[in-house]
Amino acid sequence: MGEFDAIRPYADAEVPAVLTRLLADNAFLDILTQFRFPRLAASLGWLLKPLIAYRLRHEFCDVQSVAHLQTRIERYVDRTIERATDGVTYSGIDNLQADKAHLFVANHRDIVMDPAFVNYAVYHAGMPTPRIAIGDNLLQKPFVSDLMRLNKSFIVHRSISGRREKLAAYQLLSAYINHSIRNDGESIWIAQAEGRAKDGDDRTDSAILKMFHMSRKAEPFADVISALRLTPVSISYEYDPCDQAKARELFIRESSGGYTKAAGEDDQSIGLGITGYKGRVHVHFSAPVSQGLDDSKLLAAEMDRQILSGYRLFPAHYLAYAQWAGRDPQLQVPAAADLFPAEELQKAQTEWQRRLDNCPPEQQPYLILQYANPVRNQYRVKAGLAL
C-alpha cells in the first residue's frame, strides 16, 4: 500500500473499475435521475434509472484515464455552469506558469463550485486542472467519494477527534501536498480556512499555512512556501444560491449559541450550490506570494490582502453595504449608482429586493452581512487599514 493511498485521488489505472462501480450504484443513479428528470423521477424513476445507466455505460466505456474522463464530462460541466450563471470571467491567468505546479489557496463560499470554477478557468486556459482538497465530512456516501476522487480530489480528514490522530492526519496531508507539487508536478486547490465563509468575511487561517510546512520542518518556512508557489485565488459570486440557508444558520447561531446540521443538509447545500442561480462569477489568480514568507501570521495577512484585492464586487454588494448597520465610518465607499450603468443597477436592485423579500425579517441582517462584508474588507485593504 502506498503512503498516500488513503487520501489520494484515483490513478488512471483505477478509472475503469471505479466508473463501473459508480454506474451500478443505486444511490448515484437516483441522484442523476432526480437531477435530469426532477418532475418524473418519483413516478417513473424505476424506468428512467436503468436507461440513464445504460446510456452512461455506453458513453464512458472507453474512458481509461482521469484526463480522458475530464475531457468527456467537459460539456456537462459547461452546460451546468451556463444554466446557473450569467457568465464566468477570469483574470490573472498570465500570473501562472503553465509548466509549473501551483498551490492555489482560495476564499471559500461553495462546497463544490469553488474548485469547479477554478478548474473551469485553468482548463479553458489550456492548463492542467489542480488536485482538490475535500473534507471527509462530505464523503459520507461511497458514490460521493468515488465521484470526487475520480475528479482529482484528495481527502482531508476533519472528523478525527484525537489529538495524536489529528496530528498524524495533518502530517500526511502536508506530505501529500508537497509531494504532489514537488514530485508529481500536479497543482493543488485548497480553501483558505476550514468551512465556508458563511458571513462573507474571507480570512486565511494561519494554521493552514503552518500545515504546508509540517512535513518539511527541517527547512526554513519561507523556503518551503516559496517552493510550493503559493497562489492566492479570489472567487466572486454575484449571488450565492445558498445565501438564505446561510442567513438562517447565522441567525440561529447568534440567537441560540449554536447550530446543529440536519441530516442531509450538506447534500442539499451541494445540490443547490451546483444548480442554483449565481448571476455572474469571476475568478482572479494573483501572482505567487513573495512577501510575508517568514512567518505564518504575516503570510496569512498577505494572503488576505491579495484575495480581498482580487475579489470582484458586483452591484448587489454595494446595495447590501448601503443597508448594513455595521458600515465602517472610516471608509469612503461610493454608492452603487456611481459605479454601475442604470440598466445593470436596476436589474440588480430587482434581484436583491427579491432575495430580501424571501428572507424572514429577523434573518435579513445576516443576508445583508454576507454581501456587505466583502465591500468593507476590500475598501479597508485599499485604504491600508487593518482588517
N, C-alpha and C positions, 0 to 999 in steps of 0.2 A: 504493500500500500504506500502510495506517495505521501510526502509530507503534507501536501495541501489538499488531498483528496476529499476531506470532509467539508471543505468550503469552496473549492474552485468551481468555475464554470465547466460544463461538459466539453470534452475534447472532440475533435472531428470524428474519430473512430466510434464514438458513443452515439452520435446523432441518429443513425437509422433505428437503433434499438429503442431509444428514448421516444422518437416520433411514433413508432409502432405502439409503445405503451400508452402514450398520450391519446392516440386516436382510438384506443379501446377503453378509455376511462369514461365511465358514465357521467361522473360529476362534471368533467370538462366538456363533454358533448352537450350536457344540459345547459351549461353557461353559453356555449356557442349558439344553441338553438334559441334561447331566450334573447340573445343579443341580435341575432339575424332576423328572427320572426317573433317579436315581442307580443303580438296580438294572437298568434296562432300556437305558441309554444305550449300553453296549458292544455288546449283541447286536441292538438294534432302532433304534440311532441313525439309520441310513440312512432309516428310515421316519418316526421322530419329528421329525427336524430340519426337513424341509420342511413338516410340519404346524404346528410351532411358528412357523416363518417366515410361513406363510400367516395364521395367527391374529393375529400381531403386526402384520403389514402392514394387515390389516383394522381392527385396534383403533386404530392410530396414523395412519391415512391422512389424517385431518382435522386433525392437530396442526400448528399454524402458528407457535407461539411457545414460548419456554422456560417461561413461566408456565403455559401450557396443558399442556405436557409434564409439569411437576411436579404439576399437579392430576391428570392422568391416571395417573401412577405412584404417587400417594399411597397408594392401598390396598395396593399391592405392598410398599412400604416399611413401612407399618404392620403388615402381616401378617408380614413378616420379623422386625421388632422384637418382635412379640407371641410368635412362636415361640421366639425366642432369649433372651428376658428374662422376669423375673417382674414387669415393670412399669418404666416410666420416669417419674420425677418431676422437676420443675424448680422453681427458686426464683429470685427476683431479677429476674423479667421487668419488674417495676414500676420497676427501675433504668434501664430503657431508654426512650428517646424514640422512639415509633413513627414519627414523621415525620422522624427524623434517621438518617443512616448512622453506623455504629459500626465501629471496628477491633477485632474480637474476637481476643484473644490467649489461647490455651488451653494447658493441660497436654496432653501427647500420649502416649497409650497404644496407640491402634489406628489403622491407616493410613486406613481408610475410615469406620469407625463414629464416631470422634470428631466430625468435622464433620457426619456424618449425624444424630447425636443433637442437636447444636446446631440444625441445620435443623429437626428434628422439634419442638423446643421453640418456636422462633420461629414456625414455620408454624402450629402449633396455637394459638399466641397471636395469630394474625391479622396477623403482621408479615412483611415480605418476607424471604426467605432470603438469606444472605450469599453473596458470591463466595468460592470456596475455593482456597487455595494448595495446590498439589500438586507434589512433586518430579518432575523429568523422568526420574529413575531408575525410576519406577513406570509409565512410559508406553512400555514397550518394544514393545508390540503396538499397531498402528494403531487397533484397535477400542477399546482401553482409553482412548487419548487422545480419540477421538471421544465415547465414553460420558461421560468426566469433563467434557469441555469443553461438552457439551450440558447438564450439570447445574451450570453456573455455575462450573466450576473454571478457574483460570488456572495457567500453568506457571512453576515456579521452576527455573531451570537450575542444577542442582547438579553435573552431570557435567563441566562445563567445568574444564579444568586450568590454563590460562594465567592469570597474574595480571591482565594487562590485560583479557582477555576476561571474567574473573570480575567485575572492577570495572564493566565496561560492563553486564553482565547485572544486577548488583545496582542500578546506577543506573536501568536501565529498570524493574526491579521496583518500586523506590521511587517512581518517577514514576507507574507504573500504579496503585499502591495509593492514592497521594494523589489522582490523577485520579478514580479510582472513587468515593472518598468525597466529595471536594470538588466535582467537576463532574457526575458521574453520579448522586450520591446513593445509591450502592449500597454496602452494608456488606461487610466483608472478614473472613474467618476465616483465621487463620494460627497455626501451633504456636509455642510459646514458645522452642523450640530445634529445631535440625535433628535429625531422627530421633526415634524413640520413647524414652521414659524406661524402658528395659527393667528397671532395678533399682528402679523406683517412686520415684526421687528426682527430683521435679519442680523444675527450676530454669530461670529465664528467662535466656537468653543476651543479654547487653547488646549484642552485635553486631547482633542482630535489630532492637533498638530504634534503634541508630545508622542502620541501613539505611533506616528510615522517614524519616529526616532528610536522607539523601544528596542527593535531588533538590531540596531547598529549603534548601541550606546558607547562603544569604544571610540567612535568617530565624533568629531565636533558636530553639534546640532546644525550649524549653518552649512557645513559641507553636505550633510545628508539631505537637507531641504533643497539646496541648490541642485544636487544631482537628480532629484525627483522632478525637477521643472514644475514646481507648484504653481498652478494656473488658476486664478480666480475667475469664476463664471457667474454672470448675473442673468437670472431667468425672470422675465417680467410678463405677467398676465394682465390684460386689460380687465378681465373679470375672472374671478375664481368660482368655478362651479360648486365648490364646497363651502362657499363663504357663509351661507345660512347655518350649516351644521357647525362650523367653527364658532360663529357668534353664539349659538346655543350652548356649546361646550364652555366657552369663556364665561358666559353669564352664570352657568351652573357652578363652575369652579369658584367664581368670585362670591356668589351668594351662599354657597353651602360649604366651601372649603375643600372640595374635592370633586372628582368626576370618575365614574366607572363606565367603561365602554360596554355597550350591549353586545350580545353575541352577533357576529356577522357585521359589526359596524365598519371594520376595516375593509371588508369586501364591498360594502356599499360605497365607501369613500373611493375605492379604486374604480368601481364601475362609473360613478358619477364624474370622477376626475377625467376618465377617458372620454366619455360620451358627452358630457355637459358643455354648454356654450362658454367659450373663453374670450370672445372678441379677438383682438389682435394679441400676438405673442412675439416677444423679442428676446433673443439670446445674444449676450455680449461676452466675448472672450478677451480678458485682459492679457497683457504680456506676463510671462512667468515672473513671480515676485523676485526682486533683487534688493529689497530693503527690509529691515527688521528681522534679519535671519539669525541673530544671535540669541534670541530669547522667544519662547513660545507666546508670551503675552504681547510683546512688541509685534510679533508676526501676526497674531490674531487681529490686532488693531490695524495693521497694514492690509490684511485681507478684507476687513470690514470697509476700509476706505476705498479699496478697489471695487468690491462687489456693489457697494451702495452708489458709487460714482457711475458705474456701468448700468445701473437699473434704469429702465425706460419708464418714465411717468406718463400716464395717459390722462385724459380729461377727468375720468371718474376719481382719480387720486386727488386732484385739486378740488373737485367738488366736495369730496369727503373731508379734506383738510379744512375747508371753509366752514364746515358744520361741526368740526371737532372741538369739544370743550377744552381739550388739552393742547391747543395751539401754542407754539413757542413764541413768546413775545420778542425774543432776540432775533428772530428770523424775518427777513423781508421776502415773503412768498407771494408771487404775483397771483392774481385771480385767473381762473381758467379762461375767462373771456379775453384776457390779454395775451393768451398763448396759442389759442386754437381757433380755426375758422368757425364761423357761426353755424354752418351746417353740421360739422363734426361735433361741435359742442351741444347742439340741440339733440342729436342722436344720443349722445352720452347722458344728457340730463334725463331723457325719457327712460333709458335703461337703468340708470342709477335710482331714479324715483321708483321704478317698478320693484327693484330689489329692496328698497326701504319699505315699501308698502307690504311686501311679502314677509317682512321680518316683524315679529312681535315687538311692541314698543319698548318693553324692558330690555330687549336684546339688541336694539338698534345701535346703542353706543358702541357695542362690540363689533358690529358690522362696519361702522364708520372707522373704528380704530384700525381695522385690517388694511384699509385703503389709505388712511391718513399717515400712518407710521412711516411708510417709505418716503413720503414728501418731507416730513420732519427730518428723517435721517439723512437724506441726500442734501438738503439745504444746510444742515449742520456741517456736513463734510465740506461743502462748497465754501462755507464761512470759516473753515478751520477750527470749528468748535469741537469739544469732546462730545462723544455720543452718550 
